[in-house]
Amino acid sequence: MRIKKVQLINFKRFDDLTIDLSDSPKKVIALVGPNGSGKSSVFDAFEEEMKNHRTYHRASEEPSFFSKLFFSRDPKKKTEEYNKYDSVKIQPANTEDSIGRKSFHIRNSYRFTPKLKAKSLQSHKDIIENTNGPTSSIDLDKRLEENYERLWGDALTAFTDDKSGETGKEVRERIIGEINSVLSKVLDVKISSLGNIVDDRGQLYFEKDSSIDFPYDNLSSGEKEVVDIIIDLIIRIKHFDDTVYCIDEPELHLNTAVQRRLLLEIERLIPENCQLWVATHSIGFLRALQSELKDKVQVIDFSQQDYFNGTKTAVPIELSRRNWVRIFETALEDITGLMAPEKIFYCEGRPDPSANGEEQGIDAQVYNQIFEIEHSDSLFISAGGADMVANSSLALSILSKAFVGVEVFRLKDRDGLTQEERKAFIGKNGSNRMLYRREIENYLFDKEILKLYCQSVGVAFDENRFDEIVIDIKKEDLKGEKSNQLTQMCDFRGSPDSFMIELAKHVRSETAVYSFLEADIFQS
């Protein structure tokens, strides 16, 4: 079964929300958005529907958990009555389908089984009844122990069935092998044994690297999460074969690579006539949806607008690059803004060939060193020689489109240009920048910065010698011989490039040189 439309009226925080997946809903439905945007409430609606068809042993939540009218600011609407038949309406894609006992299988985000210790085997109701399952998105989901006992039940059934023809070893290898065939594609652990309840070893045992038969209790939280979900699905797909599977935040405790592999295996396990709904804001899951599952998924973006207030219809977004960018930004909760630059400066200098193009040229290294604190949102990138920077309009245009929300600038050395020529270059384009002094060396070899460097290494600064070498700090070409003389004067024994990096460490916000350079680059 697949769902094509869900309507929630005065349910949880929604006034009137319809999720419309069209007449041909996809196999995978992803509800994405930040925390508190209403994703889990959709699964609560599905759980409410299932209470019409199953017997739950756990007490359900109070009506106030489900009805928005309990908390309405409008006295005319405020009420303490809740009718789930009016609040939750679900429409299958196939008009011949009707919702029944096995229409939904839901795993909420509160899946927590830190220890597994079965003391005995006990009878369980028909698995379709889901008697031990949670009744809402805030109820604790501890079905792993039941699933463990069901694995033992399957083993005992095969062992006592004269018609099966399987030996004990074959039964064990079949049951464990089925789980491991999926588990090994997600994690680097495998189940080695089902344990032995009689010997007080009533839990799963695992192997990894050089270790074997270590207990479930010793797994990490992320490993337990994966084991729990995979075993639950493997057991249930044999019975829930016309079902909408729902998993709320399946990425808990998992790193990005594991998230991606897990979603691919979940989708593969679920039969094609079924549907998978996931509520997520994880990068790993989104990457899988964007690439491997792009033809099977519809995405409902809960960050796109306020779906809580008024009558709203949520439809799948177009899976364009622009929409994916917005979704990933939401998933990262703006961490991309912390990692990605707001300004990119395309400056002179060639990457170091000995570093296979991975290291920026010396100019970019110096600029990044100087502005790493006060302008941590800016990044300087080597563009090559002066001609390459001057003729980089196309590259700038491409970068501006590739980096949404990022300003891209062209930063050029002044070299021998006059002030009028410098102003003309800057005036051509709002993204043009040019140094006031000849080039970056004319800032680094300033008397102020050399004094600070010499003081830091305990070397006396010879001001008279400096005045003999440098006549005009703004215009002189300080490369070559003059650079060597200044390096020797400061008793620096490394390469000229290394000396520039060391000097850059002293161009800080309290220096006049910093103010000059900052004005040239950021205030032109």
N, C-alpha and C positions, 0 to 999 in steps of 0.2 A: 504493500500500500504506500501511496505517496499523498502528501497533503498539498493542496493548491491555495487554500485560503483560510485564514484565521482571523476572527473578529473578537476583540476584547473590549467590553463595555463596562466602565466603572470598575475595572479589574486592576488590582494592585494600584499603581500610580497613573494608569491610563484612563482618560475620559472615554475615548472611542477610537481605538486603533484597529485598522485592518491591514494584515499582511497579505498581499496578493501576489502569488507566484505565477500567475497566468494558467492557461489550460494545460501546459506541458511543463510541469515543474521538473527541475533537475534532480539528480540523485543526492547531491550534497547541498545543503542549505547552511550558509555561514552567517551567523548573527555577530557582527563585529561592532565595536564601540567601546568607549571608556567605561570604567566601573560606575555603576549607578545609572546606566542609560536604559535599563529595562530588559536586558537580554534574558536573564534568568526567569523573569516574570512570564515569559512565553512558555517555558517548561513547566512552571507552576500551573498554567492553564491546561496543558496536556495532562498533568497529573490529576487535576480536578476532573477532567473528562473520564479518566480511567477509574475514578471512584464509583462511576456508574456501572462498572462492569467487573470489578474485582472486590475481594474481601480483604481489607487491610487490618492487621493485628495492632498496628500502632495507632494512637489517637491522632486525629488530624489537627491542623492549626485552627485557632479561633477564627470565626468569620471576619473579624477585623483585619486579619492578615491578608485576606483576599479582596475585600471591598474598599474602594476609594471613598465611598459615600460616608463611611464612619468618620472621616476626617475633613469633610468638605467645609470650606469657609462660608458657603452659601447656606443659610439656615433652611431655605426651601428644599435644598437637595440633601442635607445631612440626615442620615437615617442609620439605624442599627440593624437593618435587614439586609440579607445577602441571598441572592438566588443565582446559583452557578449556571442554571440553564439559560438565564437571561444574559449572564456576564461572559460566558465562553461559548463560542460557536466555531466549529471546525468543519471544514468541507474537504473531503477526499477528492483527488484528481479524477478518479474513476467513479462515475455516478452509481455504478453497481456495487461499489464497496461500501460497507458500513463499519462503523467503529465498534470493536469488540474487545475481548479480553487480551488479545495479543497485538493490538494495534500500536501500542507504544511500549518502548523499553527505555527508561530514563535513568541516567547516572548523574547525580548532582555534584557540585564542586566540593562538598564535604565528605570526601572519600577518605577514610582514616582507619587503617588497620596496622598500627605500629608493631603489634606482636600477633603471631598466629600460633595458637596452642589448643588443638582439639583434644578433649579428654575422652570423648566417646562419639560413636556414630548414632545419629538419631534420625527418625523419619521426618521427611519434609513434604509439604503440600505439593500439588502439581506446580511445576515451575512457572507455568503461565499465570498462576494466581499472584505470584510476586508478594507473598505474605510478609516477608521480612524486609521488603524494600522501604525506602523513605517515602513520606507522604507529601513532602514539599522540598523546596530548594534549600531550606535551612535545617532540614532533618539530617541526622548523621547516617551515612551510607556505609554499612559494615557487612556487605554480603560476601566478602572473601572467605570467611570461615564456612558459610553455607556452601559456597562453590567448592571449597576444598573437600567437604564431606560428600558432595555430589560426585566429585572425581573418584573418591573411594567407592561410592555406590555403583558407579559405572564399572569399576574394576571388579567388584564382587559379583555383579550381575553377569559379566562375561566369564568369570571364573566358575560360577555355578551353572552356567548354561551349557548343557551337554551338546547342544547343536552348534555352538560357536566354533569349536575345534581349535581354539587358541590356547596356547600354554600360558602359564603365569608370566613368563618373560615376555611373550608376545603381547599380552595385554598391557603390561607395564610400558613396553616400548611404544605401543600404539598411542596410549594416552599421553605419556610424557612427550613423545616425538611430535604429536600434533601441536602441542603448545610450543615446543622448542623451535619448530620450523618457522613460527611467526616471531617468537621472542628473539631469536638470534639475528633477525633482520633489523631489530631496533636497538638491542643492547648486546654487550659482550658477555652476558651471563646465560647459563642454561640450567634447567632443572635437572638434577641428578637423581633425585629420589622423592617419592611421595611420603617418606617417613614411615613410622609405625606407631599407631595410636596405643597399642597394647604395651609397647616398650617405653611409653611416655615420650615419644618422638612424633607427636601429632602435628607436624607442620611440613612445609615444603623445604627441600634441601637443594643446594645449587652448586655449580662448578664455575670457576672463572680463573683463567690463567693457570697458575700452578696449584690453586686451591680447589678442593673438592669436598662435597658434603657439608658445606657450611649452611647454617639455618637461615630461613626467611628473615628472622629478626636482625640479622647482620647486614642485610641489604640497606642501601641508602634510601632516603625518602623517594627520590626519583625512580629508582629501580623498583621499589614497591608499587609505586603508582602505575608503572607500565605492566608489571606482572598482574596486578589487580584487574586492569582494564582488559588485557588480552585474554586472561582466563575466563572472565565474565562473558566476553563476546563469544569465545569458542564454545562455551557451554550452551549459550542461549540461541545461537543462530540455527541450531538443530530444531528448535521449537518455535522461535519467533521468526517465521519465514515469510510473513506478510506484514511487516512492521516498520514503524518509524522509530529509528534509534536516535536518542538524544543524549549528548554528553556535554555537560556544563564545565567549561574550562578544563579540558583534558590535558592542558599543558602544565598543570601545577607541578612544581619541583623539578621541571625538566629543562635541560639546556636546549638551545635553538635547534641543533642538529638532530637530537633525539625527538623533539617535537615533530619535526618534518617527517622523519621515518615512521613515527607512530601513526600519524594521520594517514599516511599512505597504506599502512597495513590495516588500519581500521576500515578504510574504504574498501580495500580488497576483500576483507572478510565478510562484509555485509552483502547479502544477495542483491542482484541488480533490480529486482522488483520492489526492493525496500528503499528507504530514504534515510539519510543521515543528517541530523541537525546538530551543529556544534555552535556553542557560544564561546567566543574566543577574542583575545586581543594580543595573541602571541605572534612574534615574528616568524618562528618556525612553521606554524600552521599556515600563516598567510603566504609564506613562500611556496608551500606545497599547493595551496589553492591557486596561486598565480601561475604556477608552472605545470606540474604534473596533472593537476585536477582541473585545469582551466576550462575544459570542455564539459565538465560534469557538475560545475558549481554555479549557484546563484548566491549573491552576497546582499544581505540587508544591512545597510550602514546606519547604525543607531546614532552615530555622531553627526549625521548630515543635517538633522533638524530636531526640534523638540517634538517628540511623539507623545508626550504625556498629556498635553493640554489641547482641548478641542478635538474636532473630528479629523483624523489624519489617516492617510493610506501610505503604507510603506511598500515599495516595489523594488525588485533587484536593481542594483546600480549597473550602469554600463561598465564593463571591465576594461576601461581605458587606462592609459598610463597616468593621467592626471588623477583619476579616482584612486588608483593604487597608491600614488604618492600620499594622498590625503589619509587613506586607511592606515598606511604604515606610520605616518606621523602620529595618528591617534593611538596606534598600538604601542608606540614607543613613549607615549605621553610626553611628547615634545623633547625627548632626549636627543632627537636628531638635531634640534636647534642647539644643543650643547656640544654636539660632536661636529656638525657641519659648519663651515664658516659662513658668515653673513656677507663678507667682502673677500673677493679674490683679486689679487694684484699680479698681473702678468708682467714680470720684470725681466731685465737683461741678465745674462749669465747662462752658460751651458751646463747641463748636468754632468757630473763627474763620470767620464767614460769607464773608469776602473770599477765603478759601482754598478755597471750594467744599466745605467739610466735610472737607478733607483734613488740616487742621491741628488738633491737639488744643487744648482750652481751656487757659488759662494755668495753672490748678491742675495739670493733668496734665503740662504741660511742666515746671513747677517740680519736681514729684515725680520725674519721670524724670531730670531734671538732677541732683538731689541724690543719688539712689540708684543711679546708673548704674554705679558701681564695686562697692560693697559688696553691693548687691542687684541684680546684673546679670541675674538670673533672674526679675525682677519687671517688670511693665508696668502703667502707670497710664493709664486711658482715661477721657475725658470722658463724663459721663452726662447732663449738663444741670444744671438747678437742684436745689435741696435736695429738693423734692417728688419729682422724678424719681428721685433716688438713694434716697430713703426708700421709694418704692413700686416698687422694681426687683426684687422677689423672683422674678417670672416670668422676667425677663431673666437673672438670675443662674442660675436653674435651667436655662435653655436653654444658656447659656454653659458651664456645668459639664458638660453632656452633649456639647456640640460639641467642647470642648477636652479630649480624653481625658488624664487624668493631670495636669490643671492645676487648681490651687485658685483659686477666684474669690471676691473679697471686695467688700463694700459699704463705702466710706469716706465718711463724712459730716462736715461741719463741726459744731462744737459750737454756734456762734452764741450765743444767750443762755440755753441750757439750764443747769440746775443740775447739780452733780456726781451727784446721785441720779438725775436724768433721763438723764444720759449713761451711767451704769452700767446703767440699765434697758434702754436701747437696745442696748448691747453684749451684755447677757445674753439678749436675745431669740433671738439666732442666732449660732452660732459663726463665721459669715462677716461679722458686723457689726463695723465699726471706726468710732471717732469720735475726733477730735482732742481733746486735753485743753485746749489753748488755743482761743480763739474760732474762728480760721480760719488759713489758711496765712500770711497777712500778719503775724500775731502771732508767727510764728517768724522770718520774713525780716527784719522791722523790729526785731528784738531788738538791743539795744545792742552785744552781742558781734559780730554779723554786720555791722552798719553800720560799726563801727570797722575791721573787716578790709577792708571795701570801700574806705573812705576812705584807708586806708593803701596799698592797692594802686594808687590813682589819684593819690596825692600830695596829698590834701586833708585839712586839719586837722579832726578830729572835735570838734564843739562839744557836750560832754557836758551842760553846763548847759542849752543850748537843747533837747536831747533830753528831759531831765527835765521841762521845761516843757510839751512837746508830749505825752509819753506818761506817764500816771500809773500805769496798771496794764497791763503788757504782755500779761498772760494774758487779760484780759476786754474790753479796749477795742476798739471798732470803729475800725480804723486805715485804713479806706477813705476816699475823698473828700478832704476838706480836710487831714486829718492826713497822709494819704499824700503829698499835694502838698508839704506843709511839710517832711517828712522827705526827699523827693526833692530839693527845693531846697537843704536844709541840706547834703546830700552833693554838691551841684553837679553832679547828673546832669541832662542836657538832653534825654533821650529821653522816650518815653511811659512811663506807670506800669507797663504790662506789661513793657516792655523792662527797666525797673529791677528788677523782680522776678526776671527771668531772670538778670540780672547778680548780684544778691544770692544767688541759689540756688547760684551757682558757689563761694561762700565757705562754704556750709553743708556742711562736710566732717567726716569721722569724728572728727577731733580736737577738734571744738567741742562745747560743752555743748548747744547748740541741736540739733545733729544727734542727740545721744543722746536728748534729750527727744522729738523727732519720730519717731525710729526706734522708741522704746518704744511710742508711741501707735499706730503703724501695724502693726508686726510682732510686738509682744508683748502686745497687749491680751487 
